[in-house]
Amino acid sequence: MEQPFVFGVPAEDTYFIGREKESARLESNFKYGVNTVLMSPRRWGKTSLVKRVAGRANINERIIIQMDIFACRSEYDFYNTFSSVILKQTASKVEEWYELAKGFIERLIPKLSVSPEPGAEYSVSLGITPKTHSPQEVLSLPEIIAERKKCELVICIDEFQQVGEFPNSLEVQKRLRGVWQHQKHVSYCLYGSKLHMMTKLFLKKSYPFYKFGEVLNLEPIPLQTWTPYIQGRFKTFGKQIDEVFVKRICETVDYQASYVQQLAYSVLLLSGDDVTEESFGRAVDDLLAQNSNAFIEQTQSLTTYQLNFLRAIMDGVSSGFGEASVRDQYNLGSASNITRLKQSMIDKELVEFTPEGIILGDPVLKLWLKRLFTL
């Protein structure tokens, strides 16, 4: 069944719009084996972009591997996911999987689950531990497979910021880069949803992944791209939306792609043949209601100081939090408390550092808090 808009999942096919420049650049990087780091705030469509380009660039001589390591909490969690996904996505059938895995799994008893249905997916559990394989062995696996299959591999790793959270993270990063930078037939595309952690991993000179590859910064999809898309989707479902309301949708959620689609969907559902001020207002209320449980979970344990810090940001304060006048006005505590407040807000993914200062990264959370603070 055709959907008016998609959100919460990667945008594909007709739902993927814009990004022509970024798509062309990323496809070239895949083609020529250039390592890429995708940087942007969350909900700007990094995963959608990678899936889109992977679908175009995946050919017999080049295999694009995609994995998500959000669930990985340690170095060997990562190695198990890394190796099992690579083995699975480079094999077209179970028999080839066993052939590719020869040698690598000789010290293991892998668990392979195969559905009886023709062409169905199979799952692999390797159980790699420090006793069975060294990091060097695991990280060298893609190069070995690429040489054996006489092809190039591009390994795309989503939520790569998790590596920065591992115990002994710096040592893990050194091991990864130490192996990956010497591979001749394998390149990497690394991206994640926590911008502050990705920035630290790839843009700080003291970190192992500094200058690992080309940093590709995603910009917001512009209004001139959103307008024909949103108006076209409304027309497909027998409704109309004026460009003024398209602009309102985009500006309300700071052009964050997933939220644009989600708000556009609410506007479409809650409007008659045409969008009105009243139906647009109800759609914004609906968007806030849909996300309120998540926002309550994010904020219910905040201290008074932390809530006051958010209130200051809501009032337009983006820097100078340590100044006595700001601390006194918003009751932020001592000057030494400001550093702890900033770090706690970053750790909770409530704020982001930008060249303009500290901001709330989630525009819908910002709307929700604004209403909360005015109650």
C-alpha positions as CSV (number, residue, x, y, z in Angstrom):
1,M,0.0,0.0,0.0
2,E,1.3,3.4,-0.9
3,Q,2.0,5.8,2.0
4,P,1.7,9.5,1.7
5,F,5.0,10.1,3.6
6,V,7.5,8.0,5.4
7,F,9.4,8.7,8.7
8,G,11.1,6.6,11.3
9,V,12.6,4.4,8.6
10,P,15.0,5.2,5.7
11,A,13.4,7.1,2.9
12,E,13.6,5.0,-0.3
13,D,12.4,5.2,-3.9
14,T,10.0,8.0,-4.5
15,Y,10.3,9.1,-0.8
16,F,14.0,9.9,-1.2
17,I,14.4,13.5,-2.5
18,G,17.3,15.9,-3.1
19,R,20.9,15.0,-2.1
20,E,22.0,14.9,-5.7
21,K,25.4,16.5,-4.9
22,E,26.0,14.3,-1.9
23,S,24.8,11.2,-3.7
24,A,27.2,11.7,-6.6
25,R,30.1,12.4,-4.3
26,L,29.4,9.3,-2.1
27,E,29.0,7.1,-5.2
28,S,32.3,8.3,-6.5
29,N,33.9,7.5,-3.2
30,F,32.5,4.0,-3.3
31,K,33.7,3.6,-6.8
32,Y,37.3,4.7,-6.1
33,G,37.7,3.2,-2.7
34,V,37.8,6.5,-0.8
35,N,36.9,6.3,3.0
36,T,34.0,8.5,3.9
37,V,32.8,10.0,7.2
38,L,29.2,11.3,7.0
39,M,28.5,14.1,9.5
40,S,25.2,15.8,10.3
41,P,22.7,16.0,13.2
42,R,20.3,13.2,13.6
43,R,17.2,12.9,11.3
44,W,18.9,14.5,8.4
45,G,18.9,11.3,6.3
46,K,22.4,9.8,6.5
47,T,21.0,6.2,6.5
48,S,18.7,6.9,3.7
49,L,21.5,8.4,1.6
50,V,23.8,5.4,2.2
51,K,21.1,3.0,1.3
52,R,20.3,4.9,-1.8
53,V,23.9,5.1,-3.1
54,A,24.5,1.5,-2.1
55,G,21.7,0.4,-4.3
56,R,23.3,2.1,-7.3
57,A,26.9,1.2,-6.6
58,N,26.5,-2.5,-5.7
59,I,27.8,-4.4,-8.7
60,N,29.5,-7.7,-9.3
61,E,33.0,-6.2,-8.9
62,R,32.0,-4.1,-5.9
63,I,30.0,-5.4,-2.9
64,I,28.5,-2.8,-0.6
65,I,28.1,-4.1,3.0
66,Q,25.7,-2.3,5.4
67,M,25.6,-2.9,9.2
68,D,24.3,-1.1,12.3
69,I,26.4,-1.4,15.5
70,F,24.0,0.4,17.8
71,A,23.6,-2.7,19.9
72,C,27.3,-3.2,20.3
73,R,28.6,-2.3,23.8
74,S,32.1,-3.7,23.7
75,E,35.0,-4.4,21.4
76,Y,34.1,-8.1,20.9
77,D,30.4,-7.3,20.5
78,F,31.6,-5.2,17.5
79,Y,33.9,-8.0,16.2
80,N,31.0,-10.5,16.2
81,T,28.6,-8.2,14.4
82,F,31.4,-7.0,12.0
83,S,32.5,-10.6,11.0
84,S,29.0,-12.2,10.8
85,V,27.5,-9.4,8.7
86,I,30.5,-9.4,6.3
87,L,30.4,-13.1,5.8
88,K,26.6,-13.1,5.3
89,Q,26.5,-10.2,2.9
90,T,29.4,-11.4,0.7
91,A,27.9,-14.8,0.2
92,S,24.9,-15.4,-2.1
93,K,24.0,-18.7,-0.5
94,V,24.8,-20.8,2.6
95,E,27.2,-23.0,0.7
96,E,29.3,-20.0,-0.3
97,W,29.2,-18.7,3.3
98,Y,30.9,-21.9,4.4
99,E,33.5,-21.6,1.7
100,L,34.3,-18.0,2.5
101,A,34.4,-18.8,6.2
102,K,37.0,-21.6,5.9
103,G,39.9,-20.9,8.1
104,F,38.3,-18.1,9.9
105,I,35.8,-20.3,11.8
106,E,38.0,-23.3,12.3
107,R,38.2,-22.5,16.0
108,L,34.5,-21.9,16.3
109,I,31.3,-23.7,16.3
110,P,29.1,-21.2,14.4
111,K,25.3,-21.3,14.9
112,L,23.7,-21.0,11.5
113,S,19.9,-20.8,11.4
114,V,18.3,-21.4,8.0
115,S,14.6,-21.1,7.2
116,P,13.1,-23.9,5.2
117,E,11.4,-21.4,2.9
118,P,13.1,-21.0,-0.5
119,G,15.2,-17.9,-0.7
120,A,14.6,-17.0,2.9
121,E,17.2,-15.2,5.1
122,Y,19.6,-17.1,7.3
123,S,21.2,-15.9,10.5
124,V,24.7,-16.4,11.8
125,S,26.1,-16.4,15.3
126,L,29.9,-16.9,15.5
127,G,30.7,-16.5,19.2
128,I,34.1,-14.8,18.7
129,T,36.1,-14.2,21.9
130,P,39.6,-13.1,22.7
131,K,40.4,-16.8,23.0
132,T,39.4,-17.7,19.5
133,H,40.5,-14.7,17.4
134,S,42.7,-11.6,17.8
135,P,41.4,-8.2,16.7
136,Q,43.9,-8.3,13.8
137,E,42.3,-11.5,12.5
138,V,38.8,-10.2,12.6
139,L,39.6,-6.8,11.1
140,S,41.6,-8.4,8.3
141,L,38.6,-10.6,7.3
142,P,37.1,-8.2,4.7
143,E,40.5,-7.9,2.8
144,I,40.9,-11.6,2.7
145,I,37.4,-12.1,1.3
146,A,37.9,-9.3,-1.2
147,E,41.1,-10.9,-2.5
148,R,39.4,-14.4,-2.6
149,K,36.4,-13.1,-4.5
150,K,38.5,-10.7,-6.7
151,C,36.3,-7.8,-5.9
152,E,36.2,-4.5,-3.9
153,L,34.3,-4.2,-0.7
154,V,32.7,-1.0,0.8
155,I,31.8,-1.4,4.4
156,C,29.1,1.0,5.7
157,I,28.8,1.2,9.5
158,D,25.9,3.0,11.0
159,E,26.0,4.3,14.6
160,F,29.8,4.2,14.5
161,Q,29.9,6.5,17.5
162,Q,29.3,3.4,19.7
163,V,33.0,2.7,19.2
164,G,33.7,5.8,21.2
165,E,31.7,4.4,24.1
166,F,33.5,1.1,24.4
167,P,35.8,0.3,27.4
168,N,39.4,1.2,26.4
169,S,37.9,3.0,23.4
170,L,41.1,4.7,22.3
171,E,42.9,1.4,22.1
172,V,40.1,-0.1,20.1
173,Q,40.1,2.9,17.7
174,K,43.9,2.5,17.3
175,R,43.4,-1.2,16.4
176,L,40.7,-0.5,13.9
177,R,42.5,2.2,12.1
178,G,45.8,0.4,12.3
179,V,44.4,-2.5,10.2
180,W,41.9,-0.6,8.0
181,Q,44.2,2.0,6.7
182,H,46.4,-0.6,5.0
183,Q,43.7,-2.5,3.2
184,K,43.9,-2.2,-0.6
185,H,40.5,-3.7,-1.6
186,V,38.3,-2.4,1.2
187,S,37.0,1.1,1.9
188,Y,34.7,2.3,4.7
189,C,31.8,4.7,5.1
190,L,31.3,5.6,8.8
191,Y,28.3,7.6,10.2
192,G,26.3,7.9,13.3
193,S,23.5,9.8,15.1
194,K,25.5,11.4,17.9
195,L,27.1,14.4,16.2
196,H,29.2,15.4,19.2
197,M,30.8,12.0,19.5
198,M,31.3,11.7,15.8
199,T,33.0,15.1,15.8
200,K,35.3,14.0,18.6
201,L,36.2,10.7,16.9
202,F,37.0,12.2,13.5
203,L,37.8,15.9,13.8
204,K,40.1,15.9,16.9
205,K,43.8,15.6,16.0
206,S,44.5,13.5,19.1
207,Y,42.1,10.7,18.1
208,P,43.1,7.8,15.9
209,F,40.5,8.3,13.2
210,Y,41.5,11.9,12.5
211,K,41.8,12.3,8.7
212,F,40.8,8.7,8.1
213,G,38.8,9.8,5.0
214,E,36.8,12.5,3.4
215,V,34.4,14.2,5.8
216,L,31.1,14.7,4.0
217,N,28.8,17.2,5.8
218,L,25.1,17.0,5.0
219,E,23.2,20.2,4.8
220,P,19.4,20.6,5.2
221,I,17.3,19.7,2.2
222,P,16.2,23.2,0.9
223,L,12.6,24.5,0.6
224,Q,12.7,24.5,-3.2
225,T,13.2,20.7,-3.1
226,W,10.7,20.1,-0.4
227,T,7.9,22.2,-2.0
228,P,7.2,20.1,-5.2
229,Y,7.7,16.9,-3.3
230,I,5.2,17.7,-0.5
231,Q,2.7,19.3,-2.9
232,G,3.0,16.3,-5.2
233,R,2.3,13.9,-2.3
234,F,-0.8,15.9,-1.3
235,K,-2.0,15.9,-4.9
236,T,-1.6,12.1,-5.1
237,F,-3.9,11.7,-2.2
238,G,-6.5,14.2,-3.5
239,K,-5.5,17.3,-1.5
240,Q,-3.8,20.6,-1.9
241,I,-1.3,22.5,0.2
242,D,-0.1,26.0,-0.4
243,E,3.6,26.8,-0.5
244,V,3.2,29.0,2.6
245,F,2.2,25.9,4.6
246,V,5.0,23.8,3.1
247,K,7.4,26.5,4.3
248,R,5.7,26.4,7.8
249,I,6.2,22.7,8.0
250,C,9.9,22.9,7.2
251,E,10.6,25.8,9.5
252,T,8.6,24.3,12.4
253,V,11.0,21.3,12.5
254,D,14.2,23.1,11.3
255,Y,14.2,21.2,8.0
256,Q,15.0,17.9,9.7
257,A,14.0,15.4,7.0
258,S,12.3,12.8,9.1
259,Y,10.3,15.4,11.1
260,V,9.4,17.2,7.9
261,Q,7.8,14.0,6.6
262,Q,6.1,13.2,9.9
263,L,4.6,16.7,10.2
264,A,3.5,16.7,6.6
265,Y,1.8,13.4,7.2
266,S,-0.2,14.8,10.2
267,V,-1.1,17.9,8.2
268,L,-2.4,15.8,5.3
269,L,-4.5,13.6,7.7
270,L,-6.0,16.4,9.7
271,S,-6.8,18.7,6.7
272,G,-9.7,18.7,4.4
273,D,-9.2,19.3,0.7
274,D,-7.0,22.3,1.6
275,V,-4.7,23.1,4.5
276,T,-5.9,25.8,6.9
277,E,-4.4,27.6,9.9
278,E,-6.7,25.5,12.1
279,S,-5.7,22.1,10.6
280,F,-2.0,23.1,10.6
281,G,-2.2,23.9,14.3
282,R,-3.9,20.6,15.1
283,A,-1.2,18.8,13.1
284,V,1.6,20.4,15.2
285,D,-0.3,19.4,18.3
286,D,-0.5,15.9,16.9
287,L,3.2,15.8,16.3
288,L,3.9,16.9,19.9
289,A,1.5,14.3,21.2
290,Q,3.2,11.5,19.2
291,N,6.6,12.4,20.6
292,S,5.6,13.4,24.2
293,N,6.2,10.0,25.8
294,A,9.8,10.0,24.5
295,F,10.3,13.6,25.7
296,I,9.0,12.8,29.1
297,E,11.4,9.9,29.3
298,Q,14.3,12.2,28.3
299,T,13.5,14.9,30.8
300,Q,11.7,13.4,33.8
301,S,15.0,12.7,35.7
302,L,16.5,16.2,35.0
303,T,17.7,18.2,38.0
304,T,16.5,21.7,38.7
305,Y,19.8,23.1,37.4
306,Q,19.5,21.0,34.2
307,L,16.0,22.2,33.6
308,N,17.1,25.8,34.2
309,F,19.9,25.3,31.7
310,L,17.4,24.2,29.1
311,R,15.2,27.2,30.0
312,A,18.1,29.5,29.3
313,I,18.7,28.0,25.9
314,M,14.9,28.3,25.2
315,D,15.3,32.1,25.9
316,G,18.0,32.4,23.4
317,V,21.1,32.0,25.5
318,S,23.7,30.0,23.6
319,S,27.0,31.1,25.3
320,G,28.3,32.9,28.4
321,F,26.6,30.5,30.8
322,G,29.4,31.0,33.3
323,E,28.8,34.7,33.5
324,A,27.4,35.8,36.9
325,S,24.4,37.6,35.4
326,V,23.3,34.5,33.4
327,R,23.9,32.1,36.4
328,D,21.9,34.4,38.7
329,Q,19.1,34.9,36.3
330,Y,18.5,31.2,35.6
331,N,19.8,29.8,38.9
332,L,22.5,27.7,37.3
333,G,24.7,27.4,40.4
334,S,28.4,28.1,40.7
335,A,30.7,28.8,37.7
336,S,32.2,25.3,38.3
337,N,28.8,23.8,37.9
338,I,28.4,25.0,34.3
339,T,31.0,22.6,32.9
340,R,29.1,19.7,34.5
341,L,25.8,21.0,33.2
342,K,27.0,21.2,29.7
343,Q,28.5,17.7,29.7
344,S,25.4,16.2,31.3
345,M,23.2,17.8,28.6
346,I,25.4,16.5,25.9
347,D,25.5,13.0,27.4
348,K,21.7,13.0,27.5
349,E,21.7,14.1,23.8
350,L,19.6,17.1,24.7
351,V,21.9,19.8,23.4
352,E,24.5,20.2,20.6
353,F,27.5,22.4,20.2
354,T,27.5,24.5,17.0
355,P,29.7,27.4,15.7
356,E,26.9,29.7,17.0
357,G,26.9,28.2,20.5
358,I,24.9,25.6,22.4
359,I,21.4,24.8,21.0
360,L,18.6,22.3,21.5
361,G,19.2,19.7,18.7
362,D,15.7,18.4,18.5
363,P,13.2,21.1,17.2
364,V,10.2,19.2,18.3
365,L,11.5,18.8,21.8
366,K,12.1,22.5,21.7
367,L,8.5,23.1,20.9
368,W,7.4,20.7,23.6
369,L,9.6,22.4,26.2
370,K,8.4,25.8,25.2
371,R,4.8,24.8,26.0
372,L,5.9,23.1,29.2
373,F,7.7,26.2,30.4
374,T,4.7,28.4,29.7
375,L,2.2,26.3,31.7
